Amino acid sequence: MPPPVFRFAPSPNGFLHLGHARSALLNFDLARQSGGRLLLRIEDIDATRCRPEYEQAIYEDLAWLGIAWEEPVRRQSEHLELYREAVDRLARDGLIYPAFESRAEIARMVGEKERTGAWPRDPDGAPVYPGIGRQLTEVERAQRIRAEVPYALRLDMTAAVARTTGVLSWREQGAGPDGETGDVPARPEQWGDVILARKDTPTSYHLAVVIDDALQGVTHIVRGQDLFWATGVHRLLQELLGLPQPVYHHHALVLDEAGQKLSKSTRSTALQDLRAGGTTLAEVRRLVGINPS
């Protein structure tokens, strides 16, 4: 039997913090303990936020943590055509449609609906897309595309779920936010018609991650609990595209003093700042709740 394959897949849109350290160290430790392999993937599809200096900092931070990975490093920006092919395949199957509303327009539509009652929200707390784009005719869609109106390509969730057979689930070796483990039912419909690509970006996180994991032969996905319920969308895409199902291990998040998860956007203390301040690797492991190796 081939050895298990793990991966750490950060985005170079900011400096890594202790939350990333927990995930990277867990992947590294589990790979060593199982005689497996550890891959590093740079998820840089967001050209507006990803920067070379952040990518270089990732390499430096991981080396400081004592983490070794296999070369070459996969960079998503170098494989955009693969994602386009997957989008085209789903489109041919009638599972994707263009939606032309801006975020502000969607917020206004949802606000209007909420005046007369509750509106469903996804597991992250965001309002589910109202599905306006599904109501357009093919002629109306073509006219807007010719007029170069910006659009997002959304998965028709109802049609997609109808294409699957049996009950979707995944094998969880870690635990969800409420202790879910073992065989966990996937509920992709909770997310509504998720975005899989945009007019100027050939993929989204959901689509790129399942394609990359399959192509790289990843067998064990170790990541934070904030992505636990997103696994339902990933399992659906794996079924639609005929991709293998890995084993999942979701771990608890590292929280700040206010009980909020660490974030690049809120400028949580970066690993490079801890390193500059004299923090040791043993102290980092203690801070993220991982025993010294």
KAMOTA-V725247 format. One record per pair of residues at least 12 apart in sequence whose ideal C-beta (glycine too) atoms are under 7 Angstrom apart, sorted by the first residue. I is the first residue (numbers start at 1). GAP is how many residues later the second one is. If there is no record, write none. Layout:
i:I gap:GAP
i:I gap:GAP
This chain:
i:3 gap:32
i:3 gap:33
i:3 gap:34
i:4 gap:30
i:4 gap:32
i:4 gap:215
i:4 gap:216
i:5 gap:31
i:5 gap:32
i:5 gap:34
i:5 gap:211
i:5 gap:212
i:5 gap:213
i:5 gap:214
i:5 gap:215
i:6 gap:21
i:6 gap:24
i:6 gap:25
i:6 gap:30
i:6 gap:31
i:6 gap:32
i:6 gap:214
i:6 gap:216
i:7 gap:20
i:7 gap:32
i:7 gap:34
i:7 gap:209
i:7 gap:211
i:8 gap:15
i:8 gap:16
i:8 gap:19
i:8 gap:30
i:8 gap:32
i:9 gap:32
i:9 gap:34
i:10 gap:33
i:10 gap:48
i:11 gap:32
i:11 gap:33
i:11 gap:35
i:11 gap:39
i:12 gap:30
i:12 gap:32
i:12 gap:38
i:12 gap:39
i:12 gap:42
i:12 gap:43
i:12 gap:46
i:13 gap:33
i:13 gap:36
i:13 gap:37
i:13 gap:41
i:13 gap:251
i:14 gap:40
i:14 gap:250
i:15 gap:39
i:15 gap:42
i:15 gap:249
i:15 gap:255
i:15 gap:256
i:15 gap:257
i:16 gap:42
i:16 gap:45
i:16 gap:254
i:16 gap:255
i:17 gap:245
i:17 gap:251
i:17 gap:252
i:17 gap:253
i:17 gap:254
i:18 gap:236
i:18 gap:244
i:18 gap:269
i:18 gap:270
i:19 gap:205
i:19 gap:234
i:19 gap:235
i:19 gap:242
i:19 gap:243
i:21 gap:44
i:21 gap:250
i:21 gap:263
i:21 gap:267
i:22 gap:229
i:22 gap:232
i:22 gap:266
i:22 gap:268
i:23 gap:199
i:23 gap:200
i:23 gap:201
i:23 gap:228
i:24 gap:38
i:24 gap:41
i:24 gap:43
i:25 gap:40
i:25 gap:260
i:25 gap:263
i:25 gap:265
i:26 gap:196
i:26 gap:225
i:26 gap:264
i:27 gap:195
i:28 gap:39
i:29 gap:261
i:29 gap:264
i:30 gap:190
i:30 gap:192
i:37 gap:33
i:38 gap:31
i:38 gap:32
i:39 gap:30
i:39 gap:31
i:39 gap:177
i:39 gap:179
i:40 gap:29
i:40 gap:33
i:41 gap:32
i:41 gap:33
i:41 gap:171
i:42 gap:13
i:42 gap:31
i:42 gap:33
i:42 gap:34
i:43 gap:33
i:43 gap:165
i:44 gap:31
i:44 gap:32
i:44 gap:33
i:45 gap:31
i:45 gap:32
i:45 gap:156
i:45 gap:158
i:45 gap:163
i:57 gap:215
i:61 gap:210
i:61 gap:211
i:64 gap:211
i:65 gap:216
i:65 gap:219
i:66 gap:215
i:74 gap:138
i:74 gap:142
i:76 gap:132
i:76 gap:136
i:80 gap:122
i:82 gap:129
i:83 gap:119
i:83 gap:120
i:83 gap:124
i:83 gap:125
i:83 gap:128
i:84 gap:118
i:86 gap:121
i:86 gap:125
i:86 gap:155
i:87 gap:66
i:87 gap:109
i:87 gap:110
i:87 gap:115
i:89 gap:152
i:90 gap:150
i:94 gap:65
i:95 gap:60
i:95 gap:61
i:95 gap:64
i:95 gap:65
i:95 gap:145
i:96 gap:57
i:96 gap:58
i:96 gap:59
i:96 gap:60
i:96 gap:100
i:97 gap:36
i:97 gap:37
i:97 gap:57
i:97 gap:59
i:98 gap:35
i:98 gap:43
i:98 gap:47
i:98 gap:53
i:98 gap:55
i:99 gap:33
i:99 gap:34
i:99 gap:52
i:99 gap:53
i:99 gap:55
i:100 gap:33
i:100 gap:44
i:100 gap:49
i:100 gap:51
i:101 gap:31
i:106 gap:23
i:106 gap:24
i:109 gap:21
i:109 gap:23
i:110 gap:17
i:110 gap:20
i:113 gap:17
i:122 gap:68
i:122 gap:69
i:122 gap:70
i:123 gap:67
i:123 gap:106
i:128 gap:64
i:129 gap:25
i:129 gap:63
i:129 gap:64
i:131 gap:62
i:133 gap:21
i:134 gap:22
i:150 gap:49
i:151 gap:48
i:152 gap:43
i:152 gap:46
i:153 gap:42
i:153 gap:43
i:153 gap:44
i:153 gap:45
i:154 gap:39
i:154 gap:40
i:154 gap:41
i:154 gap:42
i:155 gap:38
i:155 gap:39
i:155 gap:41
i:156 gap:37
i:157 gap:31
i:157 gap:32
i:157 gap:35
i:157 gap:36
i:160 gap:76
i:160 gap:80
i:161 gap:27
i:161 gap:28
i:161 gap:75
i:163 gap:77
i:164 gap:72
i:164 gap:75
i:167 gap:18
i:168 gap:18
i:168 gap:67
i:168 gap:68
i:168 gap:71
i:169 gap:14
i:169 gap:15
i:169 gap:16
i:169 gap:17
i:170 gap:14
i:170 gap:16
i:170 gap:61
i:170 gap:65
i:170 gap:75
i:170 gap:78
i:171 gap:12
i:171 gap:76
i:171 gap:77
i:172 gap:12
i:172 gap:76
i:172 gap:78
i:173 gap:74
i:173 gap:75
i:173 gap:76
i:174 gap:75
i:174 gap:76
i:174 gap:77
i:175 gap:75
i:176 gap:49
i:176 gap:52
i:176 gap:74
i:177 gap:48
i:177 gap:51
i:186 gap:45
i:186 gap:46
i:186 gap:49
i:186 gap:50
i:187 gap:45
i:188 gap:44
i:188 gap:45
i:188 gap:48
i:190 gap:39
i:190 gap:42
i:191 gap:42
i:194 gap:12
i:194 gap:39
i:206 gap:24
i:206 gap:27
i:206 gap:28
i:206 gap:31
i:207 gap:30
i:209 gap:25
i:210 gap:24
i:210 gap:27
i:210 gap:28
i:210 gap:33
i:213 gap:33
i:214 gap:29
i:214 gap:30
i:218 gap:28
i:219 gap:27
i:219 gap:28
i:220 gap:26
i:220 gap:27
i:220 gap:29
i:221 gap:25
i:221 gap:27
i:221 gap:28
i:222 gap:27
i:222 gap:29
i:223 gap:27
i:224 gap:26
i:224 gap:27
i:224 gap:29
i:225 gap:25
i:225 gap:26
i:225 gap:27
i:225 gap:28
i:226 gap:27
i:226 gap:35
i:227 gap:23
i:228 gap:22
i:231 gap:17
i:254 gap:34
i:256 gap:12
